[in-house]
Amino acid sequence: MKNFSQTTYHYTAFFDRNELGGYTVTVPALPGLVTEGKGLDDARLMAEDAIRCYIAGLKKAKEEVPMEREMAQVRLSVRG
């Protein structure tokens, strides 16, 4: 029996409320990855699945899986 080890990847995902009342999810470390869900729980499940598929596609293409670099989220206020 083969021993398959799996790597655990950690990414920051952004959940933005959209015009339909659900959430659009992006993962900055994975360019082009966008998904959405009807609520936060659904959006999270969709994001996890999308990340798995993204990584599987990279591995199949023998491309490097990106690791997330340090990020900071800062709220800025600007008068205009």
ChimeraX commands (.cxc) that place a marker at each C-alpha (Angstrom):
marker #1 position 0.00,0.00,0.00 radius 0.5
marker #1 position 1.34,3.44,-0.95 radius 0.5
marker #1 position 1.77,6.15,1.64 radius 0.5
marker #1 position 0.38,9.38,0.21 radius 0.5
marker #1 position 1.39,12.44,2.18 radius 0.5
marker #1 position -0.46,15.63,1.56 radius 0.5
marker #1 position 0.84,19.10,2.13 radius 0.5
marker #1 position -1.38,21.56,3.96 radius 0.5
marker #1 position -1.45,24.96,2.30 radius 0.5
marker #1 position -2.52,28.15,4.09 radius 0.5
marker #1 position -3.95,31.13,2.22 radius 0.5
marker #1 position -5.75,34.33,3.11 radius 0.5
marker #1 position -9.13,34.65,1.43 radius 0.5
marker #1 position -11.17,37.84,1.11 radius 0.5
marker #1 position -14.95,37.58,1.38 radius 0.5
marker #1 position -16.72,40.56,-0.16 radius 0.5
marker #1 position -20.49,40.97,0.15 radius 0.5
marker #1 position -21.90,41.13,-3.38 radius 0.5
marker #1 position -25.02,42.68,-4.91 radius 0.5
marker #1 position -26.92,39.37,-4.73 radius 0.5
marker #1 position -26.50,39.15,-0.95 radius 0.5
marker #1 position -23.86,36.42,-1.12 radius 0.5
marker #1 position -20.10,36.62,-0.94 radius 0.5
marker #1 position -17.45,36.79,-3.65 radius 0.5
marker #1 position -14.18,35.22,-2.59 radius 0.5
marker #1 position -10.68,35.97,-3.88 radius 0.5
marker #1 position -7.30,34.63,-2.79 radius 0.5
marker #1 position -4.54,37.14,-3.63 radius 0.5
marker #1 position -1.77,34.51,-3.56 radius 0.5
marker #1 position -3.58,32.52,-6.27 radius 0.5
marker #1 position -4.07,34.88,-9.23 radius 0.5
marker #1 position -7.37,34.49,-11.02 radius 0.5
marker #1 position -9.04,32.44,-8.29 radius 0.5
marker #1 position -12.54,33.83,-7.76 radius 0.5
marker #1 position -15.58,32.00,-6.44 radius 0.5
marker #1 position -18.75,32.85,-4.57 radius 0.5
marker #1 position -21.37,31.46,-2.24 radius 0.5
marker #1 position -24.86,32.32,-1.05 radius 0.5
marker #1 position -23.69,32.85,2.55 radius 0.5
marker #1 position -20.41,32.85,4.46 radius 0.5
marker #1 position -20.44,29.09,5.12 radius 0.5
marker #1 position -21.25,28.30,1.49 radius 0.5
marker #1 position -18.62,30.77,0.26 radius 0.5
marker #1 position -16.01,29.19,2.53 radius 0.5
marker #1 position -16.76,25.70,1.19 radius 0.5
marker #1 position -16.64,27.00,-2.37 radius 0.5
marker #1 position -13.30,28.73,-1.67 radius 0.5
marker #1 position -11.77,25.60,-0.15 radius 0.5
marker #1 position -12.86,23.56,-3.17 radius 0.5
marker #1 position -11.59,26.21,-5.61 radius 0.5
marker #1 position -8.21,26.29,-3.85 radius 0.5
marker #1 position -7.93,22.49,-4.01 radius 0.5
marker #1 position -8.75,22.54,-7.74 radius 0.5
marker #1 position -6.30,25.40,-8.37 radius 0.5
marker #1 position -3.48,23.53,-6.62 radius 0.5
marker #1 position -4.33,20.26,-8.39 radius 0.5
marker #1 position -4.16,22.08,-11.74 radius 0.5
marker #1 position -0.77,23.54,-10.91 radius 0.5
marker #1 position 0.57,20.15,-9.85 radius 0.5
marker #1 position -0.80,18.48,-12.99 radius 0.5
marker #1 position 0.95,21.13,-15.10 radius 0.5
marker #1 position 4.10,20.57,-13.00 radius 0.5
marker #1 position 4.08,24.22,-11.93 radius 0.5
marker #1 position 5.12,25.50,-8.53 radius 0.5
marker #1 position 2.37,25.99,-5.95 radius 0.5
marker #1 position 2.69,29.57,-4.62 radius 0.5
marker #1 position 3.18,30.11,-0.93 radius 0.5
marker #1 position 1.54,33.14,0.60 radius 0.5
marker #1 position 3.78,36.03,1.52 radius 0.5
marker #1 position 3.18,38.20,4.56 radius 0.5
marker #1 position 0.15,40.43,4.11 radius 0.5
marker #1 position -1.30,43.38,5.98 radius 0.5
marker #1 position -4.84,44.64,5.86 radius 0.5
marker #1 position -5.05,48.34,6.58 radius 0.5
marker #1 position -8.16,50.52,6.42 radius 0.5
marker #1 position -7.40,53.93,4.95 radius 0.5
marker #1 position -9.61,57.01,5.10 radius 0.5
marker #1 position -9.17,59.58,2.36 radius 0.5
marker #1 position -11.08,62.83,1.89 radius 0.5
marker #1 position -11.80,63.82,-1.65 radius 0.5
marker link #1:1,2 radius 0.2
marker link #1:2,3 radius 0.2
marker link #1:3,4 radius 0.2
marker link #1:4,5 radius 0.2
marker link #1:5,6 radius 0.2
marker link #1:6,7 radius 0.2
marker link #1:7,8 radius 0.2
marker link #1:8,9 radius 0.2
marker link #1:9,10 radius 0.2
marker link #1:10,11 radius 0.2
marker link #1:11,12 radius 0.2
marker link #1:12,13 radius 0.2
marker link #1:13,14 radius 0.2
marker link #1:14,15 radius 0.2
marker link #1:15,16 radius 0.2
marker link #1:16,17 radius 0.2
marker link #1:17,18 radius 0.2
marker link #1:18,19 radius 0.2
marker link #1:19,20 radius 0.2
marker link #1:20,21 radius 0.2
marker link #1:21,22 radius 0.2
marker link #1:22,23 radius 0.2
marker link #1:23,24 radius 0.2
marker link #1:24,25 radius 0.2
marker link #1:25,26 radius 0.2
marker link #1:26,27 radius 0.2
marker link #1:27,28 radius 0.2
marker link #1:28,29 radius 0.2
marker link #1:29,30 radius 0.2
marker link #1:30,31 radius 0.2
marker link #1:31,32 radius 0.2
marker link #1:32,33 radius 0.2
marker link #1:33,34 radius 0.2
marker link #1:34,35 radius 0.2
marker link #1:35,36 radius 0.2
marker link #1:36,37 radius 0.2
marker link #1:37,38 radius 0.2
marker link #1:38,39 radius 0.2
marker link #1:39,40 radius 0.2
marker link #1:40,41 radius 0.2
marker link #1:41,42 radius 0.2
marker link #1:42,43 radius 0.2
marker link #1:43,44 radius 0.2
marker link #1:44,45 radius 0.2
marker link #1:45,46 radius 0.2
marker link #1:46,47 radius 0.2
marker link #1:47,48 radius 0.2
marker link #1:48,49 radius 0.2
marker link #1:49,50 radius 0.2
marker link #1:50,51 radius 0.2
marker link #1:51,52 radius 0.2
marker link #1:52,53 radius 0.2
marker link #1:53,54 radius 0.2
marker link #1:54,55 radius 0.2
marker link #1:55,56 radius 0.2
marker link #1:56,57 radius 0.2
marker link #1:57,58 radius 0.2
marker link #1:58,59 radius 0.2
marker link #1:59,60 radius 0.2
marker link #1:60,61 radius 0.2
marker link #1:61,62 radius 0.2
marker link #1:62,63 radius 0.2
marker link #1:63,64 radius 0.2
marker link #1:64,65 radius 0.2
marker link #1:65,66 radius 0.2
marker link #1:66,67 radius 0.2
marker link #1:67,68 radius 0.2
marker link #1:68,69 radius 0.2
marker link #1:69,70 radius 0.2
marker link #1:70,71 radius 0.2
marker link #1:71,72 radius 0.2
marker link #1:72,73 radius 0.2
marker link #1:73,74 radius 0.2
marker link #1:74,75 radius 0.2
marker link #1:75,76 radius 0.2
marker link #1:76,77 radius 0.2
marker link #1:77,78 radius 0.2
marker link #1:78,79 radius 0.2
marker link #1:79,80 radius 0.2
view
